[in-house]
């Protein structure tokens, strides 16, 4: 099941990068951004699953940014 989850996330990541024209200068930076993207996606899933939430959130061009990066 872990491999299926990894494949699904990798596919989502690839489609998201294509949709927003994202490219990274190094493999290390891409790996860091992928980890941030994954964490943000899990946050989105949890937020949208909360029956008490009064709004929904989704992926956008900032999904590879940490809260600190976005705030700056």
mmCIF file of the N, C-alpha and C atoms, coordinates in Angstrom:
data_MODEL
# 
_entry.id   MODEL 
# 
loop_
_atom_site.group_PDB 
_atom_site.id 
_atom_site.type_symbol 
_atom_site.label_atom_id 
_atom_site.label_alt_id 
_atom_site.label_comp_id 
_atom_site.label_asym_id 
_atom_site.label_entity_id 
_atom_site.label_seq_id 
_atom_site.pdbx_PDB_ins_code 
_atom_site.Cartn_x 
_atom_site.Cartn_y 
_atom_site.Cartn_z 
_atom_site.occupancy 
_atom_site.B_iso_or_equiv 
_atom_site.pdbx_formal_charge 
_atom_site.auth_seq_id 
_atom_site.auth_comp_id 
_atom_site.auth_asym_id 
_atom_site.auth_atom_id 
_atom_site.pdbx_PDB_model_num 
ATOM 1   N N  . UNK A 1 1  ? 0.822   -1.198 0.000   1.00 0.00 ? 1  UNK A N  1 
ATOM 2   C CA . UNK A 1 1  ? 0.000   0.000  0.000   1.00 0.00 ? 1  UNK A CA 1 
ATOM 3   C C  . UNK A 1 1  ? 0.867   1.263  0.000   1.00 0.00 ? 1  UNK A C  1 
ATOM 4   N N  . UNK A 1 2  ? 2.009   1.217  0.713   1.00 0.00 ? 2  UNK A N  1 
ATOM 5   C CA . UNK A 1 2  ? 2.896   2.372  0.757   1.00 0.00 ? 2  UNK A CA 1 
ATOM 6   C C  . UNK A 1 2  ? 3.369   2.754  -0.641  1.00 0.00 ? 2  UNK A C  1 
ATOM 7   N N  . UNK A 1 3  ? 3.690   1.769  -1.475  1.00 0.00 ? 3  UNK A N  1 
ATOM 8   C CA . UNK A 1 3  ? 4.144   2.057  -2.833  1.00 0.00 ? 3  UNK A CA 1 
ATOM 9   C C  . UNK A 1 3  ? 3.047   2.725  -3.655  1.00 0.00 ? 3  UNK A C  1 
ATOM 10  N N  . UNK A 1 4  ? 1.803   2.289  -3.476  1.00 0.00 ? 4  UNK A N  1 
ATOM 11  C CA . UNK A 1 4  ? 0.679   2.902  -4.175  1.00 0.00 ? 4  UNK A CA 1 
ATOM 12  C C  . UNK A 1 4  ? 0.506   4.350  -3.734  1.00 0.00 ? 4  UNK A C  1 
ATOM 13  N N  . UNK A 1 5  ? 0.614   4.586  -2.420  1.00 0.00 ? 5  UNK A N  1 
ATOM 14  C CA . UNK A 1 5  ? 0.509   5.954  -1.898  1.00 0.00 ? 5  UNK A CA 1 
ATOM 15  C C  . UNK A 1 5  ? 1.629   6.816  -2.456  1.00 0.00 ? 5  UNK A C  1 
ATOM 16  N N  . UNK A 1 6  ? 2.849   6.292  -2.457  1.00 0.00 ? 6  UNK A N  1 
ATOM 17  C CA . UNK A 1 6  ? 3.995   7.039  -2.981  1.00 0.00 ? 6  UNK A CA 1 
ATOM 18  C C  . UNK A 1 6  ? 3.804   7.349  -4.465  1.00 0.00 ? 6  UNK A C  1 
ATOM 19  N N  . UNK A 1 7  ? 3.324   6.377  -5.224  1.00 0.00 ? 7  UNK A N  1 
ATOM 20  C CA . UNK A 1 7  ? 3.089   6.584  -6.654  1.00 0.00 ? 7  UNK A CA 1 
ATOM 21  C C  . UNK A 1 7  ? 2.020   7.642  -6.878  1.00 0.00 ? 7  UNK A C  1 
ATOM 22  N N  . UNK A 1 8  ? 0.946   7.590  -6.103  1.00 0.00 ? 8  UNK A N  1 
ATOM 23  C CA . UNK A 1 8  ? -0.126  8.581  -6.239  1.00 0.00 ? 8  UNK A CA 1 
ATOM 24  C C  . UNK A 1 8  ? 0.393   9.974  -5.907  1.00 0.00 ? 8  UNK A C  1 
ATOM 25  N N  . UNK A 1 9  ? 1.189   10.103 -4.846  1.00 0.00 ? 9  UNK A N  1 
ATOM 26  C CA . UNK A 1 9  ? 1.744   11.412 -4.490  1.00 0.00 ? 9  UNK A CA 1 
ATOM 27  C C  . UNK A 1 9  ? 2.724   11.891 -5.557  1.00 0.00 ? 9  UNK A C  1 
ATOM 28  N N  . UNK A 1 10 ? 3.536   10.989 -6.061  1.00 0.00 ? 10 UNK A N  1 
ATOM 29  C CA . UNK A 1 10 ? 4.488   11.361 -7.113  1.00 0.00 ? 10 UNK A CA 1 
ATOM 30  C C  . UNK A 1 10 ? 3.757   11.849 -8.358  1.00 0.00 ? 10 UNK A C  1 
ATOM 31  N N  . UNK A 1 11 ? 2.663   11.175 -8.707  1.00 0.00 ? 11 UNK A N  1 
ATOM 32  C CA . UNK A 1 11 ? 1.868   11.597 -9.863  1.00 0.00 ? 11 UNK A CA 1 
ATOM 33  C C  . UNK A 1 11 ? 1.221   12.957 -9.620  1.00 0.00 ? 11 UNK A C  1 
ATOM 34  N N  . UNK A 1 12 ? 0.654   13.138 -8.424  1.00 0.00 ? 12 UNK A N  1 
ATOM 35  C CA . UNK A 1 12 ? 0.043   14.426 -8.083  1.00 0.00 ? 12 UNK A CA 1 
ATOM 36  C C  . UNK A 1 12 ? 1.081   15.538 -8.142  1.00 0.00 ? 12 UNK A C  1 
ATOM 37  N N  . UNK A 1 13 ? 2.263   15.279 -7.592  1.00 0.00 ? 13 UNK A N  1 
ATOM 38  C CA . UNK A 1 13 ? 3.373   16.234 -7.614  1.00 0.00 ? 13 UNK A CA 1 
ATOM 39  C C  . UNK A 1 13 ? 3.758   16.596 -9.048  1.00 0.00 ? 13 UNK A C  1 
ATOM 40  N N  . UNK A 1 14 ? 3.890   15.597 -9.898  1.00 0.00 ? 14 UNK A N  1 
ATOM 41  C CA . UNK A 1 14 ? 4.270   15.831 -11.297 1.00 0.00 ? 14 UNK A CA 1 
ATOM 42  C C  . UNK A 1 14 ? 3.213   16.670 -12.012 1.00 0.00 ? 14 UNK A C  1 
ATOM 43  N N  . UNK A 1 15 ? 1.945   16.361 -11.804 1.00 0.00 ? 15 UNK A N  1 
ATOM 44  C CA . UNK A 1 15 ? 0.867   17.131 -12.445 1.00 0.00 ? 15 UNK A CA 1 
ATOM 45  C C  . UNK A 1 15 ? 0.811   18.556 -11.910 1.00 0.00 ? 15 UNK A C  1 
ATOM 46  N N  . UNK A 1 16 ? 1.000   18.694 -10.598 1.00 0.00 ? 16 UNK A N  1 
ATOM 47  C CA . UNK A 1 16 ? 0.980   20.025 -9.982  1.00 0.00 ? 16 UNK A CA 1 
ATOM 48  C C  . UNK A 1 16 ? 2.128   20.879 -10.522 1.00 0.00 ? 16 UNK A C  1 
ATOM 49  N N  . UNK A 1 17 ? 3.339   20.312 -10.597 1.00 0.00 ? 17 UNK A N  1 
ATOM 50  C CA . UNK A 1 17 ? 4.489   21.062 -11.128 1.00 0.00 ? 17 UNK A CA 1 
ATOM 51  C C  . UNK A 1 17 ? 4.225   21.505 -12.563 1.00 0.00 ? 17 UNK A C  1 
ATOM 52  N N  . UNK A 1 18 ? 3.668   20.640 -13.359 1.00 0.00 ? 18 UNK A N  1 
ATOM 53  C CA . UNK A 1 18 ? 3.356   20.965 -14.744 1.00 0.00 ? 18 UNK A CA 1 
ATOM 54  C C  . UNK A 1 18 ? 2.305   22.074 -14.819 1.00 0.00 ? 18 UNK A C  1 
ATOM 55  N N  . UNK A 1 19 ? 1.263   21.954 -14.016 1.00 0.00 ? 19 UNK A N  1 
ATOM 56  C CA . UNK A 1 19 ? 0.176   22.947 -14.032 1.00 0.00 ? 19 UNK A CA 1 
ATOM 57  C C  . UNK A 1 19 ? 0.666   24.339 -13.651 1.00 0.00 ? 19 UNK A C  1 
ATOM 58  N N  . UNK A 1 20 ? 1.633   24.415 -12.732 1.00 0.00 ? 20 UNK A N  1 
ATOM 59  C CA . UNK A 1 20 ? 2.109   25.712 -12.260 1.00 0.00 ? 20 UNK A CA 1 
ATOM 60  C C  . UNK A 1 20 ? 3.498   26.070 -12.785 1.00 0.00 ? 20 UNK A C  1 
ATOM 61  N N  . UNK A 1 21 ? 4.024   25.275 -13.708 1.00 0.00 ? 21 UNK A N  1 
ATOM 62  C CA . UNK A 1 21 ? 5.313   25.579 -14.317 1.00 0.00 ? 21 UNK A CA 1 
ATOM 63  C C  . UNK A 1 21 ? 6.461   25.588 -13.327 1.00 0.00 ? 21 UNK A C  1 
ATOM 64  N N  . UNK A 1 22 ? 6.408   24.703 -12.351 1.00 0.00 ? 22 UNK A N  1 
ATOM 65  C CA . UNK A 1 22 ? 7.443   24.663 -11.311 1.00 0.00 ? 22 UNK A CA 1 
ATOM 66  C C  . UNK A 1 22 ? 8.634   23.839 -11.761 1.00 0.00 ? 22 UNK A C  1 
ATOM 67  N N  . UNK A 1 23 ? 9.817   24.403 -11.570 1.00 0.00 ? 23 UNK A N  1 
ATOM 68  C CA . UNK A 1 23 ? 11.081  23.715 -11.838 1.00 0.00 ? 23 UNK A CA 1 
ATOM 69  C C  . UNK A 1 23 ? 12.047  24.121 -10.738 1.00 0.00 ? 23 UNK A C  1 
ATOM 70  N N  . UNK A 1 24 ? 12.909  23.213 -10.345 1.00 0.00 ? 24 UNK A N  1 
ATOM 71  C CA . UNK A 1 24 ? 13.827  23.466 -9.235  1.00 0.00 ? 24 UNK A CA 1 
ATOM 72  C C  . UNK A 1 24 ? 15.264  23.304 -9.699  1.00 0.00 ? 24 UNK A C  1 
ATOM 73  N N  . UNK A 1 25 ? 16.136  24.133 -9.159  1.00 0.00 ? 25 UNK A N  1 
ATOM 74  C CA . UNK A 1 25 ? 17.526  24.197 -9.613  1.00 0.00 ? 25 UNK A CA 1 
ATOM 75  C C  . UNK A 1 25 ? 18.328  22.954 -9.254  1.00 0.00 ? 25 UNK A C  1 
ATOM 76  N N  . UNK A 1 26 ? 17.991  22.312 -8.149  1.00 0.00 ? 26 UNK A N  1 
ATOM 77  C CA . UNK A 1 26 ? 18.752  21.134 -7.726  1.00 0.00 ? 26 UNK A CA 1 
ATOM 78  C C  . UNK A 1 26 ? 17.792  20.025 -7.289  1.00 0.00 ? 26 UNK A C  1 
ATOM 79  N N  . UNK A 1 27 ? 18.305  18.806 -7.274  1.00 0.00 ? 27 UNK A N  1 
ATOM 80  C CA . UNK A 1 27 ? 17.507  17.680 -6.781  1.00 0.00 ? 27 UNK A CA 1 
ATOM 81  C C  . UNK A 1 27 ? 17.225  17.843 -5.291  1.00 0.00 ? 27 UNK A C  1 
ATOM 82  N N  . UNK A 1 28 ? 18.181  18.408 -4.566  1.00 0.00 ? 28 UNK A N  1 
ATOM 83  C CA . UNK A 1 28 ? 18.003  18.623 -3.128  1.00 0.00 ? 28 UNK A CA 1 
ATOM 84  C C  . UNK A 1 28 ? 16.848  19.595 -2.871  1.00 0.00 ? 28 UNK A C  1 
ATOM 85  N N  . UNK A 1 29 ? 16.805  20.689 -3.628  1.00 0.00 ? 29 UNK A N  1 
ATOM 86  C CA . UNK A 1 29 ? 15.713  21.646 -3.476  1.00 0.00 ? 29 UNK A CA 1 
ATOM 87  C C  . UNK A 1 29 ? 14.383  21.005 -3.850  1.00 0.00 ? 29 UNK A C  1 
ATOM 88  N N  . UNK A 1 30 ? 14.365  20.245 -4.931  1.00 0.00 ? 30 UNK A N  1 
ATOM 89  C CA . UNK A 1 30 ? 13.126  19.579 -5.336  1.00 0.00 ? 30 UNK A CA 1 
ATOM 90  C C  . UNK A 1 30 ? 12.660  18.609 -4.265  1.00 0.00 ? 30 UNK A C  1 
ATOM 91  N N  . UNK A 1 31 ? 13.578  17.885 -3.668  1.00 0.00 ? 31 UNK A N  1 
ATOM 92  C CA . UNK A 1 31 ? 13.232  16.945 -2.605  1.00 0.00 ? 31 UNK A CA 1 
ATOM 93  C C  . UNK A 1 31 ? 12.626  17.682 -1.406  1.00 0.00 ? 31 UNK A C  1 
ATOM 94  N N  . UNK A 1 32 ? 13.198  18.810 -1.047  1.00 0.00 ? 32 UNK A N  1 
ATOM 95  C CA . UNK A 1 32 ? 12.677  19.624 0.056   1.00 0.00 ? 32 UNK A CA 1 
ATOM 96  C C  . UNK A 1 32 ? 11.288  20.152 -0.281  1.00 0.00 ? 32 UNK A C  1 
ATOM 97  N N  . UNK A 1 33 ? 11.111  20.646 -1.486  1.00 0.00 ? 33 UNK A N  1 
ATOM 98  C CA . UNK A 1 33 ? 9.817   21.184 -1.913  1.00 0.00 ? 33 UNK A CA 1 
ATOM 99  C C  . UNK A 1 33 ? 8.760   20.082 -1.998  1.00 0.00 ? 33 UNK A C  1 
ATOM 100 N N  . UNK A 1 34 ? 9.162   18.877 -2.416  1.00 0.00 ? 34 UNK A N  1 
ATOM 101 C CA . UNK A 1 34 ? 8.248   17.740 -2.465  1.00 0.00 ? 34 UNK A CA 1 
ATOM 102 C C  . UNK A 1 34 ? 7.765   17.388 -1.056  1.00 0.00 ? 34 UNK A C  1 
ATOM 103 N N  . UNK A 1 35 ? 8.671   17.405 -0.097  1.00 0.00 ? 35 UNK A N  1 
ATOM 104 C CA . UNK A 1 35 ? 8.294   17.113 1.292   1.00 0.00 ? 35 UNK A CA 1 
ATOM 105 C C  . UNK A 1 35 ? 7.313   18.160 1.808   1.00 0.00 ? 35 UNK A C  1 
ATOM 106 N N  . UNK A 1 36 ? 7.548   19.425 1.491   1.00 0.00 ? 36 UNK A N  1 
ATOM 107 C CA . UNK A 1 36 ? 6.641   20.498 1.897   1.00 0.00 ? 36 UNK A CA 1 
ATOM 108 C C  . UNK A 1 36 ? 5.292   20.343 1.219   1.00 0.00 ? 36 UNK A C  1 
ATOM 109 N N  . UNK A 1 37 ? 5.307   20.044 -0.071  1.00 0.00 ? 37 UNK A N  1 
ATOM 110 C CA . UNK A 1 37 ? 4.080   19.820 -0.833  1.00 0.00 ? 37 UNK A CA 1 
ATOM 111 C C  . UNK A 1 37 ? 3.267   18.685 -0.208  1.00 0.00 ? 37 UNK A C  1 
ATOM 112 N N  . UNK A 1 38 ? 3.934   17.592 0.134   1.00 0.00 ? 38 UNK A N  1 
ATOM 113 C CA . UNK A 1 38 ? 3.261   16.443 0.737   1.00 0.00 ? 38 UNK A CA 1 
ATOM 114 C C  . UNK A 1 38 ? 2.633   16.822 2.069   1.00 0.00 ? 38 UNK A C  1 
ATOM 115 N N  . UNK A 1 39 ? 3.379   17.534 2.902   1.00 0.00 ? 39 UNK A N  1 
ATOM 116 C CA . UNK A 1 39 ? 2.843   17.974 4.197   1.00 0.00 ? 39 UNK A CA 1 
ATOM 117 C C  . UNK A 1 39 ? 1.648   18.902 4.000   1.00 0.00 ? 39 UNK A C  1 
ATOM 118 N N  . UNK A 1 40 ? 1.742   19.807 3.063   1.00 0.00 ? 40 UNK A N  1 
ATOM 119 C CA . UNK A 1 40 ? 0.634   20.728 2.793   1.00 0.00 ? 40 UNK A CA 1 
ATOM 120 C C  . UNK A 1 40 ? -0.580  19.981 2.253   1.00 0.00 ? 40 UNK A C  1 
ATOM 121 N N  . UNK A 1 41 ? -0.360  18.984 1.420   1.00 0.00 ? 41 UNK A N  1 
ATOM 122 C CA . UNK A 1 41 ? -1.471  18.205 0.878   1.00 0.00 ? 41 UNK A CA 1 
ATOM 123 C C  . UNK A 1 41 ? -2.181  17.432 1.987   1.00 0.00 ? 41 UNK A C  1 
ATOM 124 N N  . UNK A 1 42 ? -1.414  16.857 2.907   1.00 0.00 ? 42 UNK A N  1 
ATOM 125 C CA . UNK A 1 42 ? -2.017  16.149 4.030   1.00 0.00 ? 42 UNK A CA 1 
ATOM 126 C C  . UNK A 1 42 ? -2.812  17.113 4.912   1.00 0.00 ? 42 UNK A C  1 
ATOM 127 N N  . UNK A 1 43 ? -2.287  18.328 5.101   1.00 0.00 ? 43 UNK A N  1 
ATOM 128 C CA . UNK A 1 43 ? -3.038  19.357 5.832   1.00 0.00 ? 43 UNK A CA 1 
ATOM 129 C C  . UNK A 1 43 ? -4.363  19.634 5.134   1.00 0.00 ? 43 UNK A C  1 
ATOM 130 N N  . UNK A 1 44 ? -4.329  19.772 3.828   1.00 0.00 ? 44 UNK A N  1 
ATOM 131 C CA . UNK A 1 44 ? -5.544  20.036 3.036   1.00 0.00 ? 44 UNK A CA 1 
ATOM 132 C C  . UNK A 1 44 ? -6.561  18.905 3.220   1.00 0.00 ? 44 UNK A C  1 
ATOM 133 N N  . UNK A 1 45 ? -6.096  17.664 3.124   1.00 0.00 ? 45 UNK A N  1 
ATOM 134 C CA . UNK A 1 45 ? -7.002  16.530 3.295   1.00 0.00 ? 45 UNK A CA 1 
ATOM 135 C C  . UNK A 1 45 ? -7.641  16.532 4.679   1.00 0.00 ? 45 UNK A C  1 
ATOM 136 N N  . UNK A 1 46 ? -6.832  16.779 5.702   1.00 0.00 ? 46 UNK A N  1 
ATOM 137 C CA . UNK A 1 46 ? -7.352  16.800 7.067   1.00 0.00 ? 46 UNK A CA 1 
ATOM 138 C C  . UNK A 1 46 ? -8.321  17.960 7.286   1.00 0.00 ? 46 UNK A C  1 
ATOM 139 N N  . UNK A 1 47 ? -7.976  19.125 6.778   1.00 0.00 ? 47 UNK A N  1 
ATOM 140 C CA . UNK A 1 47 ? -8.846  20.302 6.913   1.00 0.00 ? 47 UNK A CA 1 
ATOM 141 C C  . UNK A 1 47 ? -10.205 20.041 6.266   1.00 0.00 ? 47 UNK A C  1 
ATOM 142 N N  . UNK A 1 48 ? -10.177 19.546 5.048   1.00 0.00 ? 48 UNK A N  1 
ATOM 143 C CA . UNK A 1 48 ? -11.416 19.328 4.306   1.00 0.00 ? 48 UNK A CA 1 
ATOM 144 C C  . UNK A 1 48 ? -12.238 18.168 4.869   1.00 0.00 ? 48 UNK A C  1 
ATOM 145 N N  . UNK A 1 49 ? -11.616 17.266 5.629   1.00 0.00 ? 49 UNK A N  1 
ATOM 146 C CA . UNK A 1 49 ? -12.333 16.151 6.244   1.00 0.00 ? 49 UNK A CA 1 
ATOM 147 C C  . UNK A 1 49 ? -13.012 16.556 7.553   1.00 0.00 ? 49 UNK A C  1 
ATOM 148 N N  . UNK A 1 50 ? -12.618 17.701 8.091   1.00 0.00 ? 50 UNK A N  1 
ATOM 149 C CA . UNK A 1 50 ? -13.186 18.177 9.358   1.00 0.00 ? 50 UNK A CA 1 
ATOM 150 C C  . UNK A 1 50 ? -14.625 18.637 9.130   1.00 0.00 ? 50 UNK A C  1 
ATOM 151 N N  . UNK A 1 51 ? -15.558 17.930 9.730   1.00 0.00 ? 51 UNK A N  1 
ATOM 152 C CA . UNK A 1 51 ? -16.972 18.251 9.511   1.00 0.00 ? 51 UNK A CA 1 
ATOM 153 C C  . UNK A 1 51 ? -17.368 19.594 10.124  1.00 0.00 ? 51 UNK A C  1 
ATOM 154 N N  . UNK A 1 52 ? -16.543 20.104 11.025  1.00 0.00 ? 52 UNK A N  1 
ATOM 155 C CA . UNK A 1 52 ? -16.845 21.394 11.645  1.00 0.00 ? 52 UNK A CA 1 
ATOM 156 C C  . UNK A 1 52 ? -16.210 22.571 10.898  1.00 0.00 ? 52 UNK A C  1 
ATOM 157 N N  . UNK A 1 53 ? -15.399 22.290 9.905   1.00 0.00 ? 53 UNK A N  1 
ATOM 158 C CA . UNK A 1 53 ? -14.761 23.367 9.140   1.00 0.00 ? 53 UNK A CA 1 
ATOM 159 C C  . UNK A 1 53 ? -15.829 24.145 8.377   1.00 0.00 ? 53 UNK A C  1 
ATOM 160 N N  . UNK A 1 54 ? -15.659 25.446 8.331   1.00 0.00 ? 54 UNK A N  1 
ATOM 161 C CA . UNK A 1 54 ? -16.628 26.286 7.633   1.00 0.00 ? 54 UNK A CA 1 
ATOM 162 C C  . UNK A 1 54 ? -16.139 26.694 6.252   1.00 0.00 ? 54 UNK A C  1 
ATOM 163 N N  . UNK A 1 55 ? -14.992 26.151 5.859   1.00 0.00 ? 55 UNK A N  1 
ATOM 164 C CA . UNK A 1 55 ? -14.438 26.443 4.538   1.00 0.00 ? 55 UNK A CA 1 
ATOM 165 C C  . UNK A 1 55 ? -13.662 25.225 4.053   1.00 0.00 ? 55 UNK A C  1 
ATOM 166 N N  . UNK A 1 56 ? -13.268 25.261 2.804   1.00 0.00 ? 56 UNK A N  1 
ATOM 167 C CA . UNK A 1 56 ? -12.416 24.218 2.251   1.00 0.00 ? 56 UNK A CA 1 
ATOM 168 C C  . UNK A 1 56 ? -11.150 24.863 1.707   1.00 0.00 ? 56 UNK A C  1 
ATOM 169 N N  . UNK A 1 57 ? -10.109 24.086 1.621   1.00 0.00 ? 57 UNK A N  1 
ATOM 170 C CA . UNK A 1 57 ? -8.841  24.557 1.068   1.00 0.00 ? 57 UNK A CA 1 
ATOM 171 C C  . UNK A 1 57 ? -8.405  23.581 -0.020  1.00 0.00 ? 57 UNK A C  1 
ATOM 172 N N  . UNK A 1 58 ? -7.481  24.013 -0.873  1.00 0.00 ? 58 UNK A N  1 
ATOM 173 C CA . UNK A 1 58 ? -7.019  23.170 -1.958  1.00 0.00 ? 58 UNK A CA 1 
ATOM 174 C C  . UNK A 1 58 ? -5.622  23.531 -2.398  1.00 0.00 ? 58 UNK A C  1 
ATOM 175 N N  . UNK A 1 59 ? -5.122  22.762 -3.335  1.00 0.00 ? 59 UNK A N  1 
ATOM 176 C CA . UNK A 1 59 ? -3.790  23.016 -3.889  1.00 0.00 ? 59 UNK A CA 1 
ATOM 177 C C  . UNK A 1 59 ? -3.817  24.259 -4.764  1.00 0.00 ? 59 UNK A C  1 
ATOM 178 N N  . UNK A 1 60 ? -2.762  25.054 -4.667  1.00 0.00 ? 60 UNK A N  1 
ATOM 179 C CA . UNK A 1 60 ? -2.591  26.200 -5.550  1.00 0.00 ? 60 UNK A CA 1 
ATOM 180 C C  . UNK A 1 60 ? -1.103  26.374 -5.821  1.00 0.00 ? 60 UNK A C  1 
ATOM 181 N N  . UNK A 1 61 ? -0.732  27.494 -6.400  1.00 0.00 ? 61 UNK A N  1 
ATOM 182 C CA . UNK A 1 61 ? 0.666   27.717 -6.788  1.00 0.00 ? 61 UNK A CA 1 
ATOM 183 C C  . UNK A 1 61 ? 1.616   27.823 -5.592  1.00 0.00 ? 61 UNK A C  1 
ATOM 184 N N  . UNK A 1 62 ? 1.081   27.923 -4.383  1.00 0.00 ? 62 UNK A N  1 
ATOM 185 C CA . UNK A 1 62 ? 1.906   28.068 -3.191  1.00 0.00 ? 62 UNK A CA 1 
ATOM 186 C C  . UNK A 1 62 ? 2.076   26.758 -2.421  1.00 0.00 ? 62 UNK A C  1 
ATOM 187 N N  . UNK A 1 63 ? 1.594   25.652 -2.943  1.00 0.00 ? 63 UNK A N  1 
ATOM 188 C CA . UNK A 1 63 ? 1.571   24.382 -2.216  1.00 0.00 ? 63 UNK A CA 1 
ATOM 189 C C  . UNK A 1 63 ? 2.955   23.819 -1.912  1.00 0.00 ? 63 UNK A C  1 
ATOM 190 N N  . UNK A 1 64 ? 3.994   24.352 -2.516  1.00 0.00 ? 64 UNK A N  1 
ATOM 191 C CA . UNK A 1 64 ? 5.358   23.878 -2.218  1.00 0.00 ? 64 UNK A CA 1 
ATOM 192 C C  . UNK A 1 64 ? 6.082   24.795 -1.231  1.00 0.00 ? 64 UNK A C  1 
ATOM 193 N N  . UNK A 1 65 ? 5.346   25.718 -0.632  1.00 0.00 ? 65 UNK A N  1 
ATOM 194 C CA . UNK A 1 65 ? 5.953   26.680 0.280   1.00 0.00 ? 65 UNK A CA 1 
ATOM 195 C C  . UNK A 1 65 ? 5.573   26.376 1.727   1.00 0.00 ? 65 UNK A C  1 
ATOM 196 N N  . UNK A 1 66 ? 6.537   26.577 2.620   1.00 0.00 ? 66 UNK A N  1 
ATOM 197 C CA . UNK A 1 66 ? 6.244   26.484 4.049   1.00 0.00 ? 66 UNK A CA 1 
ATOM 198 C C  . UNK A 1 66 ? 5.462   27.731 4.461   1.00 0.00 ? 66 UNK A C  1 
ATOM 199 N N  . UNK A 1 67 ? 4.911   27.693 5.651   1.00 0.00 ? 67 UNK A N  1 
ATOM 200 C CA . UNK A 1 67 ? 4.188   28.864 6.172   1.00 0.00 ? 67 UNK A CA 1 
ATOM 201 C C  . UNK A 1 67 ? 5.121   30.068 6.238   1.00 0.00 ? 67 UNK A C  1 
ATOM 202 N N  . UNK A 1 68 ? 6.349   29.833 6.651   1.00 0.00 ? 68 UNK A N  1 
ATOM 203 C CA . UNK A 1 68 ? 7.328   30.927 6.749   1.00 0.00 ? 68 UNK A CA 1 
ATOM 204 C C  . UNK A 1 68 ? 7.640   31.526 5.376   1.00 0.00 ? 68 UNK A C  1 
ATOM 205 N N  . UNK A 1 69 ? 7.832   30.674 4.380   1.00 0.00 ? 69 UNK A N  1 
ATOM 206 C CA . UNK A 1 69 ? 8.109   31.151 3.027   1.00 0.00 ? 69 UNK A CA 1 
ATOM 207 C C  . UNK A 1 69 ? 6.926   31.944 2.494   1.00 0.00 ? 69 UNK A C  1 
ATOM 208 N N  . UNK A 1 70 ? 5.718   31.453 2.704   1.00 0.00 ? 70 UNK A N  1 
ATOM 209 C CA . UNK A 1 70 ? 4.528   32.128 2.212   1.00 0.00 ? 70 UNK A CA 1 
ATOM 210 C C  . UNK A 1 70 ? 4.351   33.478 2.892   1.00 0.00 ? 70 UNK A C  1 
ATOM 211 N N  . UNK A 1 71 ? 4.615   33.538 4.192   1.00 0.00 ? 71 UNK A N  1 
ATOM 212 C CA . UNK A 1 71 ? 4.456   34.780 4.957   1.00 0.00 ? 71 UNK A CA 1 
ATOM 213 C C  . UNK A 1 71 ? 5.434   35.854 4.520   1.00 0.00 ? 71 UNK A C  1 
ATOM 214 N N  . UNK A 1 72 ? 6.615   35.408 4.103   1.00 0.00 ? 72 UNK A N  1 
ATOM 215 C CA . UNK A 1 72 ? 7.641   36.372 3.680   1.00 0.00 ? 72 UNK A CA 1 
ATOM 216 C C  . UNK A 1 72 ? 7.242   36.968 2.363   1.00 0.00 ? 72 UNK A C  1 
# 
